[in-house]
């Protein structure tokens, strides 16, 4: 039988950037990715954000763009779709006003990824466009709301950082109404320079052999440079100075129509973009960079390909966190095994997915991670570590859900922690929490006798455990824990039935 990665797979990756939305449709066969369609629109989701809130106009533009993307998806019927959101959705307090209708429209989750996860995926997309050598590369990607910096070798990133500076946010901040002046440019440049100083020591200490620029802003700047005849390729200190002078010879972005190589969609952000590039060059002492067509969306496709081959970076992330926290492997294995037995018994009735299975499995492996801080309230410490750590491969929503499972696996059920979720999400996640709580109760049984002798049935929010006669009487600690659990679960609308007492 053929491996799934050897069969034709059509994958779709959608990047919801702060400036533009991009979609790539790729066909994968025998481990090779071939793009077949690319779509991009300037949405400017981050435009005119005030008090970290998306405007209604920006939300409407974003949903209209996704409706057009959806038409392509309906026609192609891809095997997998993954949608990732970046800085605008990370920062927006009202992001749910866009995410919920977007998910309903697209029929799949919108994953808001942390800045360093965005950097990792960008590097993955860029690395696949470069020579497979051992050079250390610094990759810089200027987006609409953030700029990512990554140092890596081959396909592995070593240092990852995301700074709060982007061509849309800098345009709104330093070039309002599209006005251009040397004074405005200097303020934007100085702000970018100061921002990059935060990472300069770590990055220069690590060092790199060459620099690669990713994103439309970098490639637009390079295209203007080559069209002016200042270089055959790439951006260097000299032609960057010439480009800056050329841009500052104009007084308004509407006057930039005469620049060969500058597309209409990049006209409004090229000046703040070049200010950021200049700040990056000077703060890090960069003399030359070349650009790459690889970007976040390509990285998402390669990540999806890795999961097809069961090379899931999230598995390595969970294992690394367990090692750092010195988690008891035996306890983790026991709770994981019991959680999977309960999960399989409930999966059909509760319509649980493979994503849910992974979430419960990882939560079981990490349920004691908080012990690395203190035994008292260790489930709360575990939640904090999971939600606030850099976990490569995980979206912000998945880290939140994983943290909730760990937080909820013992003691009082934290109903207040579910306040930000809608009714359907709350109900679904609480069912996963119920499985975790039950699995953890048998931690002190399985080492002695193997799997507890019971079968599981679920119907709605009723969970029935059927034990062999006398089993509960022979295990008074577990019996009392299960009775206490009946009272806890009742408060969130579950009934736990114990048969065979």
ABEGO torsion letter per residue (X at the ends): XBBAAABBBBBBBBBBBAABBBBBBBBBBGGBBBBABBBBBBAGAABGBBGGBBBAAAAAAAAAAAAAAAAAAAAAGBABBBBBBBAAAAABAAAAAAAAAAAAAAGBBBBBBBAAAAAAAAAAAAAAABBBBABBBBBBBBBAABBBBBBBBEABBABBBBBBBBAAAAAAAABBGGBBBAAAAAAAAAAAAAAAAAAAAAAAAAEBABBBBBEAAAAAAAAAAAAAGABABEBBAAAAAAAAAAAAABABAAAAAABBGBBAAAAAAAAAAAAAAAAAAAAAGBABBBBBABBAAAAAAAAAAAAAAGBBAAAAAAAAAAAAAGBBAAAAAAAAAAAAAAAAAAAAAAGBBAAAAAAAAAAAAAAAAAAAABABGAAAAAAAAAAABBBBGBBAAAAAAAAAAAAAABEBBBAAAAAABBAAAAAAAAAAAAAAAAAAAAAAAAAAAEBBBBBBBBBEABBBBBBBBGAAAABAAAAAAAAAAAAAAAAAGBBBBBBGX
